[in-house]
Amino acid sequence: MNLANTYEFLTDLQVNNDRNWFQKNNERYQQAKKEFELFTEKLIIKTREIDPSIGALSAKDCVFRIYRDARFSLNKDPYKTNMGAYIVRGGKKSPYAGYYVHIEPGGSFLGGGIYMPMPPVLNALRTEVYENTAEFKKILNDKEFKKVFPEIYGEKLKTAPKGFPKDFEDIELLKFKHYSLSHSVPDEFWFAEDVEEKVISNFKQQLKFNNYLNRAVENMNE
C-alpha cells in the first residue's frame, strides 16, 4: 500500500492549521487516519517477525494523536502536521526502545531507540554503556548500521553526567540525553509499492541497538 491520502491531507494541513478548516475536512482526516493505522497494523506484524519482544500490539497502542497540547508552547497551532507511530513493547508510552515511523511532508523520517527517557531510564542506559562499552561501540561502528545511522540522534551534555568518571575513555557516549536514531526519507518514499519492506529493512538495522538498550531497561526493572 502507499500513503497518498495521508500525505496529501498533511500537506494541506501545513497551510491550513486551524480548527475551522480541520472540521470542514474531517472526512479527509478520518480517511488519512484509517490509512495510516492500517499501514501501522501491517508494520506491527512484520516488525514482530524480526523482533518478537514487541509482543501483541494494535495500531491504537502505537499511533500518536494529531492534536497538539499547546498550553506551554509558543506555537499555538492546534494540530501536528505529521502522523507518527512508535512500535514498541508495551505501547507508545513504554520506557523500552522501539521503532518509529514519522510521515511529514518535507520532514519524514524513520527512527528508533529511546527518545526523552525518564531520568532513571537514562541513568540505566548510561550505566549499560559504561559497563559494556565495547559491545555498544561494535553496534555503532557496524558498516551496514553506520550507512543508515551515522550517529546517535539528539542533544548531548557538555560535561560528564553525574555519577560517572570524567576521565572515562568513551565519555562522549555517556553524554547523550537520548539514545535514539533518525534516518530521513524523501516524500516519494511513502508512494513506493514496497514501502513496508523498505521500512522493515530500516528496522532490521536497529534491532541490535534496541536489544542493547532494552537489556538495560530490563535490568533496571528486575
Contacts in CASP RR format, 6 or more apart in sequence:
PFRMAT RR
TARGET T0000
AUTHOR 0000-0000-0000
METHOD contacts of the structure
MODEL  1
MNLANTYEFLTDLQVNNDRNWFQKNNERYQQAKKEFELFTEKLIIKTREI
DPSIGALSAKDCVFRIYRDARFSLNKDPYKTNMGAYIVRGGKKSPYAGYY
VHIEPGGSFLGGGIYMPMPPVLNALRTEVYENTAEFKKILNDKEFKKVFP
EIYGEKLKTAPKGFPKDFEDIELLKFKHYSLSHSVPDEFWFAEDVEEKVI
SNFKQQLKFNNYLNRAVENMNE
1 35 0 8 1.000
1 38 0 8 1.000
1 39 0 8 1.000
1 42 0 8 1.000
1 195 0 8 1.000
1 196 0 8 1.000
2 190 0 8 1.000
2 191 0 8 1.000
2 192 0 8 1.000
2 193 0 8 1.000
2 195 0 8 1.000
3 35 0 8 1.000
3 36 0 8 1.000
3 39 0 8 1.000
3 103 0 8 1.000
3 190 0 8 1.000
3 191 0 8 1.000
3 195 0 8 1.000
4 190 0 8 1.000
4 191 0 8 1.000
5 28 0 8 1.000
5 31 0 8 1.000
5 32 0 8 1.000
5 35 0 8 1.000
6 32 0 8 1.000
6 35 0 8 1.000
6 36 0 8 1.000
6 39 0 8 1.000
6 83 0 8 1.000
6 103 0 8 1.000
6 190 0 8 1.000
7 103 0 8 1.000
7 105 0 8 1.000
7 187 0 8 1.000
7 190 0 8 1.000
7 191 0 8 1.000
8 32 0 8 1.000
9 25 0 8 1.000
9 28 0 8 1.000
9 29 0 8 1.000
9 31 0 8 1.000
9 32 0 8 1.000
10 32 0 8 1.000
10 81 0 8 1.000
10 82 0 8 1.000
10 83 0 8 1.000
10 103 0 8 1.000
10 104 0 8 1.000
10 105 0 8 1.000
11 105 0 8 1.000
12 25 0 8 1.000
12 28 0 8 1.000
13 21 0 8 1.000
13 22 0 8 1.000
13 79 0 8 1.000
13 81 0 8 1.000
14 81 0 8 1.000
14 105 0 8 1.000
16 22 0 8 1.000
16 25 0 8 1.000
17 77 0 8 1.000
17 78 0 8 1.000
17 79 0 8 1.000
17 81 0 8 1.000
18 78 0 8 1.000
19 78 0 8 1.000
22 29 0 8 1.000
22 78 0 8 1.000
22 79 0 8 1.000
29 66 0 8 1.000
32 83 0 8 1.000
33 66 0 8 1.000
33 83 0 8 1.000
36 63 0 8 1.000
36 83 0 8 1.000
36 84 0 8 1.000
36 85 0 8 1.000
36 103 0 8 1.000
37 59 0 8 1.000
37 60 0 8 1.000
37 63 0 8 1.000
38 59 0 8 1.000
39 196 0 8 1.000
40 59 0 8 1.000
40 62 0 8 1.000
40 63 0 8 1.000
40 85 0 8 1.000
40 87 0 8 1.000
40 101 0 8 1.000
41 58 0 8 1.000
41 59 0 8 1.000
42 196 0 8 1.000
43 85 0 8 1.000
43 87 0 8 1.000
43 99 0 8 1.000
43 101 0 8 1.000
43 196 0 8 1.000
43 199 0 8 1.000
43 200 0 8 1.000
44 54 0 8 1.000
44 57 0 8 1.000
44 58 0 8 1.000
44 59 0 8 1.000
44 62 0 8 1.000
44 87 0 8 1.000
46 196 0 8 1.000
46 200 0 8 1.000
47 54 0 8 1.000
47 87 0 8 1.000
47 99 0 8 1.000
47 200 0 8 1.000
47 203 0 8 1.000
48 54 0 8 1.000
48 55 0 8 1.000
48 57 0 8 1.000
50 200 0 8 1.000
50 203 0 8 1.000
50 204 0 8 1.000
50 207 0 8 1.000
51 99 0 8 1.000
51 203 0 8 1.000
51 207 0 8 1.000
51 210 0 8 1.000
51 211 0 8 1.000
53 89 0 8 1.000
53 211 0 8 1.000
53 214 0 8 1.000
54 87 0 8 1.000
54 88 0 8 1.000
54 89 0 8 1.000
54 90 0 8 1.000
54 98 0 8 1.000
55 89 0 8 1.000
55 90 0 8 1.000
57 87 0 8 1.000
57 90 0 8 1.000
57 91 0 8 1.000
59 85 0 8 1.000
61 90 0 8 1.000
61 91 0 8 1.000
61 92 0 8 1.000
62 85 0 8 1.000
62 86 0 8 1.000
62 87 0 8 1.000
62 88 0 8 1.000
62 91 0 8 1.000
62 92 0 8 1.000
63 83 0 8 1.000
63 84 0 8 1.000
63 85 0 8 1.000
63 92 0 8 1.000
64 80 0 8 1.000
64 83 0 8 1.000
64 84 0 8 1.000
64 85 0 8 1.000
64 86 0 8 1.000
64 92 0 8 1.000
65 80 0 8 1.000
66 79 0 8 1.000
66 80 0 8 1.000
66 83 0 8 1.000
67 78 0 8 1.000
67 79 0 8 1.000
67 80 0 8 1.000
68 75 0 8 1.000
68 77 0 8 1.000
68 78 0 8 1.000
68 79 0 8 1.000
68 80 0 8 1.000
70 76 0 8 1.000
70 77 0 8 1.000
70 78 0 8 1.000
81 104 0 8 1.000
81 105 0 8 1.000
82 102 0 8 1.000
82 103 0 8 1.000
82 104 0 8 1.000
82 107 0 8 1.000
82 108 0 8 1.000
83 102 0 8 1.000
83 103 0 8 1.000
83 104 0 8 1.000
84 100 0 8 1.000
84 101 0 8 1.000
84 102 0 8 1.000
84 103 0 8 1.000
85 92 0 8 1.000
85 100 0 8 1.000
85 101 0 8 1.000
86 92 0 8 1.000
86 98 0 8 1.000
86 99 0 8 1.000
86 100 0 8 1.000
87 98 0 8 1.000
87 99 0 8 1.000
87 100 0 8 1.000
87 101 0 8 1.000
88 94 0 8 1.000
88 96 0 8 1.000
88 97 0 8 1.000
88 98 0 8 1.000
88 99 0 8 1.000
89 96 0 8 1.000
89 98 0 8 1.000
89 214 0 8 1.000
90 96 0 8 1.000
95 114 0 8 1.000
95 117 0 8 1.000
95 118 0 8 1.000
95 121 0 8 1.000
95 217 0 8 1.000
96 114 0 8 1.000
96 213 0 8 1.000
96 214 0 8 1.000
96 217 0 8 1.000
97 112 0 8 1.000
97 113 0 8 1.000
97 114 0 8 1.000
97 179 0 8 1.000
97 209 0 8 1.000
97 210 0 8 1.000
97 213 0 8 1.000
97 214 0 8 1.000
97 217 0 8 1.000
98 112 0 8 1.000
98 113 0 8 1.000
98 114 0 8 1.000
98 206 0 8 1.000
98 210 0 8 1.000
99 110 0 8 1.000
99 111 0 8 1.000
99 112 0 8 1.000
99 113 0 8 1.000
99 203 0 8 1.000
99 206 0 8 1.000
99 210 0 8 1.000
100 110 0 8 1.000
100 111 0 8 1.000
100 112 0 8 1.000
100 113 0 8 1.000
100 115 0 8 1.000
101 110 0 8 1.000
101 111 0 8 1.000
101 199 0 8 1.000
102 108 0 8 1.000
102 109 0 8 1.000
102 110 0 8 1.000
102 111 0 8 1.000
103 190 0 8 1.000
105 187 0 8 1.000
106 187 0 8 1.000
107 184 0 8 1.000
108 184 0 8 1.000
108 185 0 8 1.000
108 186 0 8 1.000
108 187 0 8 1.000
108 189 0 8 1.000
108 190 0 8 1.000
109 182 0 8 1.000
109 183 0 8 1.000
109 184 0 8 1.000
109 185 0 8 1.000
110 182 0 8 1.000
110 183 0 8 1.000
110 185 0 8 1.000
110 199 0 8 1.000
110 202 0 8 1.000
110 203 0 8 1.000
111 153 0 8 1.000
111 180 0 8 1.000
111 181 0 8 1.000
111 182 0 8 1.000
111 183 0 8 1.000
111 202 0 8 1.000
111 206 0 8 1.000
112 180 0 8 1.000
112 181 0 8 1.000
112 182 0 8 1.000
112 206 0 8 1.000
112 209 0 8 1.000
112 210 0 8 1.000
113 179 0 8 1.000
113 180 0 8 1.000
113 181 0 8 1.000
113 206 0 8 1.000
113 209 0 8 1.000
113 210 0 8 1.000
113 213 0 8 1.000
114 121 0 8 1.000
114 125 0 8 1.000
114 178 0 8 1.000
114 179 0 8 1.000
114 180 0 8 1.000
114 213 0 8 1.000
114 217 0 8 1.000
115 153 0 8 1.000
115 178 0 8 1.000
115 180 0 8 1.000
116 177 0 8 1.000
116 178 0 8 1.000
117 125 0 8 1.000
117 178 0 8 1.000
117 179 0 8 1.000
120 220 0 8 1.000
121 216 0 8 1.000
121 217 0 8 1.000
121 220 0 8 1.000
122 177 0 8 1.000
124 216 0 8 1.000
124 217 0 8 1.000
124 219 0 8 1.000
124 220 0 8 1.000
125 179 0 8 1.000
125 213 0 8 1.000
125 216 0 8 1.000
125 217 0 8 1.000
126 161 0 8 1.000
126 164 0 8 1.000
126 174 0 8 1.000
127 216 0 8 1.000
128 136 0 8 1.000
128 212 0 8 1.000
128 213 0 8 1.000
128 215 0 8 1.000
128 216 0 8 1.000
128 219 0 8 1.000
129 136 0 8 1.000
129 170 0 8 1.000
129 173 0 8 1.000
129 174 0 8 1.000
130 164 0 8 1.000
130 168 0 8 1.000
130 174 0 8 1.000
132 212 0 8 1.000
133 169 0 8 1.000
133 170 0 8 1.000
133 173 0 8 1.000
135 212 0 8 1.000
136 173 0 8 1.000
136 212 0 8 1.000
137 170 0 8 1.000
137 173 0 8 1.000
139 145 0 8 1.000
139 208 0 8 1.000
139 209 0 8 1.000
139 212 0 8 1.000
140 146 0 8 1.000
140 152 0 8 1.000
140 209 0 8 1.000
142 208 0 8 1.000
144 205 0 8 1.000
145 205 0 8 1.000
145 208 0 8 1.000
145 209 0 8 1.000
148 183 0 8 1.000
148 202 0 8 1.000
148 205 0 8 1.000
149 181 0 8 1.000
149 182 0 8 1.000
149 183 0 8 1.000
149 205 0 8 1.000
149 206 0 8 1.000
149 209 0 8 1.000
152 176 0 8 1.000
152 178 0 8 1.000
152 179 0 8 1.000
152 180 0 8 1.000
152 181 0 8 1.000
153 178 0 8 1.000
153 180 0 8 1.000
153 181 0 8 1.000
153 182 0 8 1.000
154 176 0 8 1.000
154 177 0 8 1.000
154 178 0 8 1.000
154 180 0 8 1.000
155 176 0 8 1.000
155 177 0 8 1.000
155 178 0 8 1.000
156 172 0 8 1.000
156 175 0 8 1.000
156 176 0 8 1.000
156 177 0 8 1.000
157 175 0 8 1.000
157 176 0 8 1.000
157 177 0 8 1.000
158 175 0 8 1.000
159 166 0 8 1.000
159 175 0 8 1.000
160 166 0 8 1.000
160 168 0 8 1.000
160 171 0 8 1.000
160 174 0 8 1.000
160 175 0 8 1.000
161 174 0 8 1.000
161 175 0 8 1.000
164 171 0 8 1.000
164 174 0 8 1.000
165 171 0 8 1.000
168 174 0 8 1.000
179 213 0 8 1.000
181 206 0 8 1.000
181 209 0 8 1.000
183 202 0 8 1.000
189 195 0 8 1.000
189 198 0 8 1.000
192 198 0 8 1.000
END
